[in-house]
Amino acid sequence: MTQVAIEEYAVSDRDGGPYAITTGPDGALWFTLVHSGRIGRLVPGGELTSYQLDPSCRPTIIVSGPDDALWFTEYQANRIGRISVDGTVDEFTLPTPDCGPFGIASGPDGALWFTETAADRIGRITPDGHITEFPLPVSGAFPSAITAGADGGMWFTLNQAHAVGRIGTDGSVSIYPLPTESAAPVGITGGQDGALWFVEIAAGQIGRITTDGRIDEFPLPDRSARPHAITTDGNGIAWFTEWGGNRVGCITPDGAVTVHDLPTPGSEPHGIALGPDNALWTALETGALARIAPGRTPTHNASERTLA
């Protein structure tokens, strides 16, 4: 059983809404504050800063781009944002109105690929801001998270179609329905095993899909845990958040699951990423980031630092 030490760092008030998190090219953690319209930056063990956007834009997913900047979606404002490591922000309005951009990931072609939840489209944006949109062969599917696959394609979840999709850099699309009905997949990540790992928020399961479309599903101990986001560590283990269970968990390539309670009740864990310090970090929507250090005696040490 994996042992962990967990520490929490307050980065906003309870209404700020830390949502997604990633490691930037500067060795800092960058995260979205979905409710207050800010982008935050934390150097582990060091300084906290934040950058104000349009307060109502609802920044959601954030990733490191191919140009040494951070890229993020603005769900409410219908934009893709870019922030340099010095805090300079550029924003790009999407061609399709009210399309609800959500997931975003760097692709193998040097561009960023993103999902349009309300328009059944996958989008592509180059670092200089050129945007292309690709319609999906489904309607009302709510494309959600997206990630690069080992096969050179971009893989994404279809939350309301209960499926996983793949889009090639040429725009060709394949759809793979999940074995479990009404699974509602959300987060997805590439594994060191060459497959894609994803979470089924409505079914309480972790899924794995190979690049040829074979799917396995692994039930969680608590089927009502509502897993939300997933990432992989340097050892090939996938780590995920349980939004409804107030836990983080991990799953080995052979399907063994371990879960860990978070120190603060009702903390609403969402995004999770491997940090620059080789620990896992998760965004707690109630106002903090949690650091999860595997391989140590379990502790629940909570310390607080607040963004100015």
C-alpha positions as CSV (number, residue, x, y, z in Angstrom):
1,M,0.0,0.0,0.0
2,T,1.4,3.4,-1.0
3,Q,2.0,5.7,2.0
4,V,1.9,9.4,1.6
5,A,2.4,12.7,3.4
6,I,-0.1,15.4,2.7
7,E,0.3,19.1,3.3
8,E,-2.2,21.9,2.4
9,Y,-1.3,25.5,1.4
10,A,-4.1,28.1,1.3
11,V,-3.9,30.1,-1.9
12,S,-7.2,32.0,-1.8
13,D,-10.3,32.4,0.3
14,R,-13.0,29.7,0.1
15,D,-14.7,31.5,-2.8
16,G,-11.6,31.7,-5.0
17,G,-11.9,28.3,-6.5
18,P,-8.5,26.7,-7.3
19,Y,-9.5,24.3,-10.1
20,A,-6.7,23.0,-12.4
21,I,-2.9,22.9,-11.8
22,T,0.2,22.2,-13.9
23,T,4.0,22.6,-13.7
24,G,5.3,25.5,-15.7
25,P,8.6,25.8,-17.7
26,D,9.9,28.0,-14.9
27,G,9.7,25.2,-12.3
28,A,6.7,26.8,-10.6
29,L,3.2,25.5,-10.1
30,W,0.5,27.4,-12.1
31,F,-3.2,27.1,-11.3
32,T,-6.5,28.5,-12.3
33,L,-8.9,30.2,-9.8
34,V,-12.1,29.6,-11.6
35,H,-14.5,31.6,-9.5
36,S,-12.3,34.8,-9.1
37,G,-10.9,34.9,-12.6
38,R,-7.2,34.7,-11.7
39,I,-4.2,32.7,-12.6
40,G,-2.0,31.7,-9.6
41,R,1.7,30.8,-9.4
42,L,3.4,29.0,-6.5
43,V,7.1,28.1,-6.2
44,P,7.1,25.1,-3.8
45,G,8.5,26.3,-0.5
46,G,8.5,29.9,-1.9
47,E,6.5,32.8,-3.2
48,L,2.9,33.0,-4.1
49,T,1.7,35.4,-6.8
50,S,-1.5,35.8,-8.9
51,Y,-2.6,37.6,-12.0
52,Q,-6.1,39.0,-12.4
53,L,-8.1,38.3,-15.6
54,D,-11.7,39.3,-16.3
55,P,-13.3,38.3,-13.0
56,S,-16.2,36.5,-14.8
57,C,-14.1,34.6,-17.5
58,R,-14.0,31.3,-15.4
59,P,-10.5,30.1,-16.3
60,T,-10.5,26.3,-16.1
61,I,-7.8,24.0,-17.4
62,I,-4.2,25.2,-17.6
63,V,-1.2,23.5,-19.3
64,S,2.4,24.2,-20.2
65,G,2.7,25.1,-23.9
66,P,5.3,24.5,-26.5
67,D,6.5,28.1,-26.3
68,D,7.6,28.3,-22.7
69,A,4.3,29.9,-21.7
70,L,1.1,28.6,-19.9
71,W,-2.1,28.2,-21.9
72,F,-5.6,28.0,-20.4
73,T,-9.2,27.9,-21.3
74,E,-11.7,30.7,-20.3
75,Y,-15.0,28.7,-20.2
76,Q,-17.3,31.6,-19.7
77,A,-15.5,34.2,-21.9
78,N,-15.2,31.9,-24.9
79,R,-11.5,32.4,-25.1
80,I,-8.1,30.7,-25.0
81,G,-5.6,32.5,-22.8
82,R,-1.8,32.5,-22.8
83,I,0.3,33.8,-19.9
84,S,4.1,34.1,-20.0
85,V,6.2,33.3,-17.0
86,D,6.5,37.1,-16.3
87,G,2.7,37.4,-16.1
88,T,2.0,38.9,-19.6
89,V,-1.5,37.8,-20.7
90,D,-2.8,37.3,-24.3
91,E,-6.3,36.2,-25.0
92,F,-7.8,34.7,-28.2
93,T,-11.6,34.8,-28.9
94,L,-12.9,31.6,-30.4
95,P,-14.8,31.6,-33.8
96,T,-17.8,29.7,-32.5
97,P,-19.9,31.7,-30.0
98,D,-20.6,30.2,-26.6
99,C,-18.7,27.0,-27.3
100,G,-17.5,26.5,-23.7
101,P,-13.8,25.8,-24.0
102,F,-12.7,23.4,-21.2
103,G,-9.8,20.9,-21.7
104,I,-6.5,21.9,-23.3
105,A,-3.3,20.1,-24.0
106,S,-0.1,20.5,-26.1
107,G,-0.1,18.4,-29.2
108,P,2.8,16.7,-31.1
109,D,2.5,19.3,-33.9
110,G,3.6,22.3,-31.8
111,A,0.0,23.5,-31.3
112,L,-2.5,23.5,-28.4
113,W,-5.6,21.3,-28.8
114,F,-8.8,22.0,-26.8
115,T,-12.4,20.9,-26.3
116,E,-15.5,22.9,-26.9
117,T,-18.1,21.4,-24.5
118,A,-21.1,23.2,-25.9
119,A,-20.3,23.0,-29.6
120,D,-19.3,19.3,-30.1
121,R,-16.0,20.4,-31.5
122,I,-12.3,20.0,-31.0
123,G,-10.2,23.1,-31.5
124,R,-6.5,23.7,-32.4
125,I,-4.6,26.9,-31.7
126,T,-1.0,27.7,-32.8
127,P,1.3,29.7,-30.5
128,D,0.7,32.7,-32.7
129,G,-3.0,32.5,-32.2
130,H,-4.3,30.8,-35.4
131,I,-7.4,28.8,-34.6
132,T,-9.0,25.8,-36.4
133,E,-12.1,23.9,-35.3
134,F,-13.1,20.4,-36.1
135,P,-16.7,19.2,-35.7
136,L,-17.3,15.8,-34.0
137,P,-19.7,13.2,-35.5
138,V,-21.8,13.3,-32.3
139,S,-24.2,15.8,-30.8
140,G,-24.6,16.8,-27.2
141,A,-21.5,14.8,-26.3
142,F,-19.9,17.5,-24.0
143,P,-16.2,16.9,-25.0
144,S,-14.2,17.5,-21.8
145,A,-10.6,16.7,-21.1
146,I,-8.0,16.1,-23.7
147,T,-4.4,14.8,-23.8
148,A,-1.7,13.7,-26.2
149,G,-1.4,10.0,-26.9
150,A,1.7,7.9,-27.6
151,D,0.4,7.3,-31.1
152,G,0.6,10.9,-32.2
153,G,-3.1,11.6,-31.8
154,M,-5.1,13.7,-29.3
155,W,-7.4,11.7,-27.0
156,F,-10.4,13.2,-25.3
157,T,-13.4,12.3,-23.1
158,L,-17.0,12.7,-24.2
159,N,-18.8,13.2,-20.9
160,Q,-22.3,13.0,-22.1
161,A,-21.7,10.5,-24.9
162,H,-20.0,8.1,-22.4
163,A,-17.2,7.6,-24.8
164,V,-13.5,8.3,-25.4
165,G,-12.5,9.9,-28.7
166,R,-9.3,10.4,-30.8
167,I,-8.5,13.1,-33.3
168,G,-5.5,12.9,-35.5
169,T,-3.5,16.0,-36.5
170,D,-5.3,15.8,-39.9
171,G,-8.6,16.2,-38.2
172,S,-9.8,12.5,-38.5
173,V,-11.9,11.4,-35.6
174,S,-12.6,8.0,-34.0
175,I,-15.1,7.4,-31.2
176,Y,-14.9,4.5,-28.7
177,P,-18.1,3.9,-26.5
178,L,-17.4,2.8,-23.0
179,P,-18.6,-0.6,-21.7
180,T,-20.4,1.1,-18.7
181,E,-23.5,3.0,-19.6
182,S,-23.7,6.6,-18.2
183,A,-20.1,6.5,-17.1
184,A,-19.6,10.3,-17.8
185,P,-15.8,10.3,-18.3
186,V,-13.9,13.5,-17.5
187,G,-10.2,13.6,-16.9
188,I,-7.7,11.7,-19.2
189,T,-4.0,11.4,-19.3
190,G,-1.3,9.4,-21.2
191,G,0.3,6.6,-19.3
192,Q,3.9,5.3,-19.4
193,D,2.4,2.0,-20.7
194,G,1.4,3.8,-24.0
195,A,-2.3,3.6,-23.1
196,L,-4.6,6.4,-22.0
197,W,-6.0,6.4,-18.4
198,F,-9.3,8.3,-17.6
199,V,-11.8,8.7,-14.9
200,E,-15.6,7.9,-15.0
201,I,-17.1,10.5,-12.6
202,A,-20.6,9.0,-12.7
203,A,-19.6,5.3,-12.5
204,G,-16.9,5.6,-9.8
205,Q,-14.3,3.8,-12.0
206,I,-10.9,4.3,-13.6
207,G,-10.7,3.4,-17.3
208,R,-7.8,2.4,-19.5
209,I,-7.9,2.5,-23.3
210,T,-5.1,1.3,-25.6
211,T,-4.4,3.2,-28.8
212,D,-6.2,0.4,-30.8
213,G,-9.3,1.0,-28.7
214,R,-9.3,-1.9,-26.2
215,I,-10.9,-0.7,-22.9
216,D,-10.6,-1.9,-19.3
217,E,-12.4,-0.5,-16.3
218,F,-11.4,-0.7,-12.7
219,P,-14.1,0.0,-10.0
220,L,-13.1,2.3,-7.1
221,P,-13.6,1.2,-3.5
222,D,-16.2,4.0,-3.2
223,R,-18.3,4.0,-6.3
224,S,-19.9,7.3,-5.3
225,A,-16.5,9.1,-5.0
226,R,-16.9,11.0,-8.3
227,P,-13.3,10.9,-9.7
228,H,-12.6,14.0,-11.6
229,A,-9.0,14.5,-12.8
230,I,-6.0,12.2,-13.5
231,T,-2.3,12.4,-14.1
232,T,0.7,10.1,-14.1
233,D,3.9,10.2,-11.9
234,G,7.4,9.4,-12.9
235,N,6.9,5.7,-11.9
236,G,4.0,5.0,-14.3
237,I,1.4,5.2,-11.6
238,A,-1.8,7.2,-12.3
239,W,-3.1,9.5,-9.6
240,F,-6.6,10.8,-9.5
241,T,-8.9,13.1,-7.5
242,E,-12.1,12.0,-5.9
243,W,-14.2,15.1,-5.8
244,G,-17.1,13.5,-4.0
245,G,-15.0,11.4,-1.7
246,N,-12.5,14.1,-0.5
247,R,-9.6,11.9,-1.4
248,V,-6.8,11.4,-3.9
249,G,-6.0,7.9,-5.1
250,C,-3.6,6.0,-7.3
251,I,-3.8,3.0,-9.6
252,T,-1.0,0.9,-10.8
253,P,-0.7,-0.4,-14.4
254,D,-2.2,-3.7,-13.3
255,G,-5.2,-2.1,-11.7
256,A,-4.4,-2.0,-8.0
257,V,-6.1,1.0,-6.3
258,T,-5.1,2.9,-3.2
259,V,-7.0,6.0,-1.8
260,H,-6.0,8.6,0.7
261,D,-8.2,11.0,2.7
262,L,-7.4,14.7,2.4
263,P,-7.0,16.5,5.7
264,T,-9.7,19.1,5.3
265,P,-13.3,17.8,5.1
266,G,-15.2,18.9,2.0
267,S,-12.2,20.3,0.2
268,E,-13.4,19.5,-3.3
269,P,-10.3,18.2,-5.1
270,H,-10.3,18.9,-8.8
271,G,-7.1,19.1,-10.9
272,I,-4.0,17.1,-10.1
273,A,-0.4,17.3,-11.6
274,L,3.1,16.1,-10.9
275,G,5.0,19.1,-9.4
276,P,8.5,20.3,-10.0
277,D,9.5,18.7,-6.7
278,N,8.3,15.2,-7.9
279,A,5.3,15.3,-5.5
280,L,1.7,15.3,-6.6
281,W,-0.2,18.5,-6.3
282,T,-4.0,18.9,-6.4
283,A,-6.2,22.0,-6.5
284,L,-8.8,22.1,-3.8
285,E,-11.7,24.3,-4.9
286,T,-12.3,25.5,-1.4
287,G,-9.1,27.5,-1.4
288,A,-5.9,25.5,-1.2
289,L,-3.4,23.4,-3.0
290,A,-2.5,20.0,-1.5
291,R,0.9,18.4,-1.8
292,I,1.0,14.6,-1.8
293,A,4.4,13.0,-1.3
294,P,4.3,9.3,-2.0
295,G,6.5,6.8,-0.2
296,R,6.5,8.5,3.2
297,T,4.8,7.8,6.5
298,P,1.3,9.2,6.3
299,T,0.9,12.7,7.9
300,H,-1.7,15.4,7.6
301,N,0.2,18.6,8.1
302,A,-1.7,21.7,7.1
303,S,0.1,25.0,6.7
304,E,-1.3,28.1,5.2
305,R,0.0,30.8,2.9
306,T,-2.4,33.2,1.2
307,L,-2.1,35.0,-2.1
308,A,-2.0,38.8,-1.9
